[in-house]
Amino acid sequence: TDEMVRAFAELSGDKNPVHLDEEFASRTLFKKRIAHGMILGGLLSRVAGTKIPGPGTIVISQDIRYKAPCYVGDTVTAEIKILHMRADKPIIKVAIKVTNQDGEILIEGGAILYFEVVD
């Protein structure tokens, strides 16, 4: 949303006009405003820390490949697929993907997550 993009710009200091200024963005290859890529990358933390594996999860490393822009107003879906669980430590390797409302892949990649069960 516009609100999320503006809040991220304030928080991160990334006030690139391609994210904030419709007139500026109209002159770029994107033709309209795009969301910061790290908003999408941050969705991994959201999903990992609330759903899979859940509270207490920490992202150790993350590899993101940006495939297409996310436009302000797009509806996105973040997916995590567990690829491998270590037997000796609470660490998992996951594949990540974020798509838009048309099923277009916006980002894909992988991550290593540390998780612990907290009672």
VEXPA-116494 format. One record per residue (C-alpha): x, y, z; chain; residue in three letters. Coordinates in nm, 2 decimals. Layout:
BEGIN
@u:X | v:Y | w:Z | ch:A | aa:ALA
...
REM end
This chain:
BEGIN
@u:0.00 | v:0.00 | w:0.00 | ch:A | aa:THR
@u:0.10 | v:0.36 | w:-0.03 | ch:A | aa:ASP
@u:0.11 | v:0.38 | w:0.35 | ch:A | aa:GLU
@u:0.35 | v:0.09 | w:0.38 | ch:A | aa:MET
@u:0.58 | v:0.23 | w:0.11 | ch:A | aa:VAL
@u:0.59 | v:0.57 | w:0.28 | ch:A | aa:ARG
@u:0.65 | v:0.42 | w:0.62 | ch:A | aa:ALA
@u:0.93 | v:0.20 | w:0.49 | ch:A | aa:PHE
@u:1.09 | v:0.51 | w:0.32 | ch:A | aa:ALA
@u:1.08 | v:0.69 | w:0.65 | ch:A | aa:GLU
@u:1.21 | v:0.40 | w:0.85 | ch:A | aa:LEU
@u:1.49 | v:0.30 | w:0.61 | ch:A | aa:SER
@u:1.57 | v:0.65 | w:0.48 | ch:A | aa:GLY
@u:1.53 | v:0.52 | w:0.12 | ch:A | aa:ASP
@u:1.34 | v:0.81 | w:-0.03 | ch:A | aa:LYS
@u:1.41 | v:0.72 | w:-0.39 | ch:A | aa:ASN
@u:1.14 | v:0.90 | w:-0.59 | ch:A | aa:PRO
@u:1.06 | v:0.59 | w:-0.79 | ch:A | aa:VAL
@u:0.89 | v:0.47 | w:-0.47 | ch:A | aa:HIS
@u:0.73 | v:0.80 | w:-0.36 | ch:A | aa:LEU
@u:0.67 | v:1.03 | w:-0.66 | ch:A | aa:ASP
@u:0.42 | v:0.92 | w:-0.93 | ch:A | aa:GLU
@u:0.53 | v:1.18 | w:-1.18 | ch:A | aa:GLU
@u:0.90 | v:1.08 | w:-1.14 | ch:A | aa:PHE
@u:0.82 | v:0.71 | w:-1.16 | ch:A | aa:ALA
@u:0.61 | v:0.77 | w:-1.48 | ch:A | aa:SER
@u:0.94 | v:0.86 | w:-1.66 | ch:A | aa:ARG
@u:1.12 | v:0.54 | w:-1.55 | ch:A | aa:THR
@u:1.10 | v:0.19 | w:-1.72 | ch:A | aa:LEU
@u:0.84 | v:0.10 | w:-1.45 | ch:A | aa:PHE
@u:0.60 | v:0.37 | w:-1.56 | ch:A | aa:LYS
@u:0.45 | v:0.40 | w:-1.21 | ch:A | aa:LYS
@u:0.56 | v:0.38 | w:-0.85 | ch:A | aa:ARG
@u:0.71 | v:0.06 | w:-0.72 | ch:A | aa:ILE
@u:0.74 | v:-0.07 | w:-0.37 | ch:A | aa:ALA
@u:1.08 | v:-0.11 | w:-0.21 | ch:A | aa:HIS
@u:1.22 | v:-0.46 | w:-0.28 | ch:A | aa:GLY
@u:1.31 | v:-0.51 | w:0.08 | ch:A | aa:MET
@u:0.94 | v:-0.48 | w:0.18 | ch:A | aa:ILE
@u:0.89 | v:-0.80 | w:-0.01 | ch:A | aa:LEU
@u:1.21 | v:-0.95 | w:0.14 | ch:A | aa:GLY
@u:1.08 | v:-0.86 | w:0.49 | ch:A | aa:GLY
@u:0.77 | v:-1.07 | w:0.42 | ch:A | aa:LEU
@u:1.00 | v:-1.38 | w:0.48 | ch:A | aa:LEU
@u:1.06 | v:-1.26 | w:0.84 | ch:A | aa:SER
@u:0.68 | v:-1.20 | w:0.88 | ch:A | aa:ARG
@u:0.59 | v:-1.55 | w:0.76 | ch:A | aa:VAL
@u:0.88 | v:-1.72 | w:0.94 | ch:A | aa:ALA
@u:0.82 | v:-1.55 | w:1.27 | ch:A | aa:GLY
@u:0.44 | v:-1.60 | w:1.28 | ch:A | aa:THR
@u:0.36 | v:-1.91 | w:1.08 | ch:A | aa:LYS
@u:0.65 | v:-2.14 | w:0.96 | ch:A | aa:ILE
@u:0.82 | v:-2.23 | w:1.18 | ch:A | aa:PRO
@u:0.67 | v:-1.96 | w:1.41 | ch:A | aa:GLY
@u:0.75 | v:-1.73 | w:1.70 | ch:A | aa:PRO
@u:1.12 | v:-1.72 | w:1.80 | ch:A | aa:GLY
@u:1.24 | v:-1.78 | w:1.44 | ch:A | aa:THR
@u:1.54 | v:-1.58 | w:1.33 | ch:A | aa:ILE
@u:1.66 | v:-1.53 | w:0.97 | ch:A | aa:VAL
@u:2.03 | v:-1.63 | w:0.96 | ch:A | aa:ILE
@u:2.08 | v:-1.56 | w:0.59 | ch:A | aa:SER
@u:1.87 | v:-1.48 | w:0.30 | ch:A | aa:GLN
@u:1.92 | v:-1.49 | w:-0.08 | ch:A | aa:ASP
@u:1.68 | v:-1.29 | w:-0.29 | ch:A | aa:ILE
@u:1.65 | v:-1.26 | w:-0.66 | ch:A | aa:ARG
@u:1.42 | v:-0.98 | w:-0.78 | ch:A | aa:TYR
@u:1.22 | v:-1.10 | w:-1.09 | ch:A | aa:LYS
@u:0.96 | v:-0.83 | w:-1.14 | ch:A | aa:ALA
@u:0.86 | v:-0.51 | w:-0.98 | ch:A | aa:PRO
@u:0.59 | v:-0.48 | w:-0.71 | ch:A | aa:CYS
@u:0.37 | v:-0.19 | w:-0.78 | ch:A | aa:TYR
@u:0.20 | v:0.02 | w:-0.51 | ch:A | aa:VAL
@u:-0.14 | v:-0.14 | w:-0.46 | ch:A | aa:GLY
@u:-0.04 | v:-0.49 | w:-0.57 | ch:A | aa:ASP
@u:-0.17 | v:-0.78 | w:-0.36 | ch:A | aa:THR
@u:0.12 | v:-1.02 | w:-0.28 | ch:A | aa:VAL
@u:0.15 | v:-1.37 | w:-0.14 | ch:A | aa:THR
@u:0.47 | v:-1.49 | w:0.04 | ch:A | aa:ALA
@u:0.55 | v:-1.86 | w:0.04 | ch:A | aa:GLU
@u:0.80 | v:-2.06 | w:0.23 | ch:A | aa:ILE
@u:0.88 | v:-2.42 | w:0.15 | ch:A | aa:LYS
@u:1.10 | v:-2.62 | w:0.39 | ch:A | aa:ILE
@u:1.38 | v:-2.79 | w:0.20 | ch:A | aa:LEU
@u:1.60 | v:-2.94 | w:0.47 | ch:A | aa:HIS
@u:1.60 | v:-2.96 | w:0.85 | ch:A | aa:MET
@u:1.93 | v:-3.02 | w:1.03 | ch:A | aa:ARG
@u:1.92 | v:-3.31 | w:1.27 | ch:A | aa:ALA
@u:2.18 | v:-3.16 | w:1.51 | ch:A | aa:ASP
@u:2.05 | v:-2.80 | w:1.54 | ch:A | aa:LYS
@u:1.72 | v:-2.62 | w:1.51 | ch:A | aa:PRO
@u:1.81 | v:-2.48 | w:1.17 | ch:A | aa:ILE
@u:1.61 | v:-2.52 | w:0.84 | ch:A | aa:ILE
@u:1.68 | v:-2.43 | w:0.48 | ch:A | aa:LYS
@u:1.38 | v:-2.29 | w:0.30 | ch:A | aa:VAL
@u:1.28 | v:-2.17 | w:-0.05 | ch:A | aa:ALA
@u:1.10 | v:-1.84 | w:-0.07 | ch:A | aa:ILE
@u:0.88 | v:-1.69 | w:-0.33 | ch:A | aa:LYS
@u:0.66 | v:-1.38 | w:-0.34 | ch:A | aa:VAL
@u:0.39 | v:-1.35 | w:-0.62 | ch:A | aa:THR
@u:0.15 | v:-1.08 | w:-0.71 | ch:A | aa:ASN
@u:-0.23 | v:-1.10 | w:-0.77 | ch:A | aa:GLN
@u:-0.16 | v:-1.23 | w:-1.13 | ch:A | aa:ASP
@u:0.06 | v:-1.51 | w:-1.01 | ch:A | aa:GLY
@u:0.37 | v:-1.34 | w:-1.14 | ch:A | aa:GLU
@u:0.69 | v:-1.41 | w:-0.94 | ch:A | aa:ILE
@u:0.82 | v:-1.09 | w:-0.79 | ch:A | aa:LEU
@u:1.10 | v:-1.24 | w:-0.58 | ch:A | aa:ILE
@u:1.24 | v:-1.59 | w:-0.53 | ch:A | aa:GLU
@u:1.53 | v:-1.73 | w:-0.34 | ch:A | aa:GLY
@u:1.62 | v:-1.91 | w:-0.02 | ch:A | aa:GLY
@u:1.70 | v:-1.86 | w:0.34 | ch:A | aa:ALA
@u:1.85 | v:-2.03 | w:0.64 | ch:A | aa:ILE
@u:1.63 | v:-2.00 | w:0.96 | ch:A | aa:LEU
@u:1.71 | v:-2.07 | w:1.32 | ch:A | aa:TYR
@u:1.41 | v:-2.17 | w:1.53 | ch:A | aa:PHE
@u:1.35 | v:-2.27 | w:1.88 | ch:A | aa:GLU
@u:1.04 | v:-2.39 | w:2.06 | ch:A | aa:VAL
@u:0.95 | v:-2.15 | w:2.33 | ch:A | aa:VAL
@u:0.70 | v:-2.25 | w:2.59 | ch:A | aa:ASP
REM end
